[in-house]
Amino acid sequence: PILLIAEFPGSEEMKYRKPLVGAAGSVLRAELAYLGIDIKRLRICNLWLHPPSKNNVLDEKCLAYSASKVIEEAKNKKAILLIGSDTVKYFTGYSVSQVAGLEVKSQYLSAPIIMAMPNPAEVFHGSLGEVRLSIQKFAKKIEGLI
């Protein structure tokens, strides 16, 4: 009943063909485990099917295709966590810094609970507090759903 929507796959995600198995995923898994949530009980997908190109341009056709798959995956979910700036911006129109840790609305998603958080990789740039607080707030909202 819970869906996590990450941004794009990193090198580890591409290698293993699974979202959030790299460094950012390990941060998210550890924070969720600390709160008693096993990430294996949550559905995870990426908004993008591939990482950005060398000049950091993301393919709009790829986005349209993968976003439609994510929107389909999100149907009938009870809670959704939007992870990272691209994902939050795409689904809400807001910057992740404006809505991190908050419930948000989306014209594309209809879950009763939709929340936003920064990319867990931000902890490697000194932003553990914002990442941790966002995860804690989401965990509190989904109590009893899993």
N, C-alpha and C positions, 0 to 999 in steps of 0.2 A: 503493500500500500504506500510505500515511501519511495520517492524517486530523487536521486541526486543528479543534477545536470552540470557536468564540468565543461570546460572550454574545449580545447583541442588536445589531441594526444601528444605526449612528449616522446622521447626516444624509447623509453622503457615500455610505454603503452603501445607504441608501434611494434616493438619487438615481440611483446606477449599478446598483442591484439586484444587488450583489455584496458578499460579506463581506470585511472587512479592507482596504478601499480608502481609508479615511480616515487620519487622523493616527496612530491606534494601529497600523493596518496598515502604515504607512510605517516605523514603528519596528521592527515585527516583520520586515518585508522586509529592512531594512538590517542587522539583527542576524544574520538567517539568511544573507544574502549575504556578510557578513564571514566567516562560517564555511564558505562555499562551497556553500550550499544555495539553489537557486532555488525560491522559493515557488510558482512556476508548476508545479512537479513534485509539489506536495502538494495534496490535496483539502481544501477549506475549507468549513465550514458554520457557521451560527449556531444556538444553542440556541433563541433567541426569534425569532419572525418579525417583530417590531416593537419599537421602543423602549418604555421604560416610559411610562405616562401622566404627566400633569402632576403628580399627587400621588405619583409613583413606585410605583404599584401595577401589577404585572404580571398579566395575565389568565391564570388557571389553565387555562381551556379551551384557550387558544392554546398554553400551555406543554405540555399533554398531547399536543396534535396535533403540534407541532413536535418535541418530544422523541421521539415515536414515529418520526418521519421521520429524525431524527439517529441513533437506535438502529439503524434499518434500514441507513442509510448506513455505519454503523460495522462492520457484519458483514464478516468476512474481512479486516479491516485488520490489518496487522502492528504498527502503533504509532499511538497516539492522544495528542494533546496537548490537555488541557483548559485553556482560557484564560479567566481571570477568575473572580471570586468566585461569581457565580450558577452558572456551568457546573460549577465544582469542587464546590460545595455540592450541586447537584442529583445529580451522578453519583457522589459519594463520601460525602456527608454531613459532610465536613470543611470547615473554613474554609480558604480559599486560603493564609492566613498560616501555617497549621499544616503544610501539605504542599507549598508552592511548591518546585519543583526536585526533587521526590521522585517515585518510582514509587508509584502508588496502585492500589487495587482498586476495582471497581465492580460492583454487582449487575446493572447494565444492559449493560455493555460487556465484551467477551471478548478483546480484543486482547492479545497477549503482553506488550506494553509500553504502559502507560498512565501518563502523567505530568501533573503540574499546574503551572501558572504563573499569576502575577498578570496582569491586563490590561496590555498594553504601554503603554496610556495612563498608567499609573502613573509613567512616566518624567517626565511633565509635572508631577508632584508630588514629584519628588526621589528616586524609587526605581529609578534605573537599575540599580544593582547587583543587586537581587533579580531583576529582569526579565532582565537579561543572563545571570546565573548559571543561571537556569531554562532559558533557551534553549540555553546551552552544554551543560548536562547532557543535554537532550533530543537535541541534535545528536550528541553522543557515543554515545547509545544507539541512534540510527538509522543509524549508519555502516554502509554496505553494503546498506541496505534500499532505497535509491533510486538 
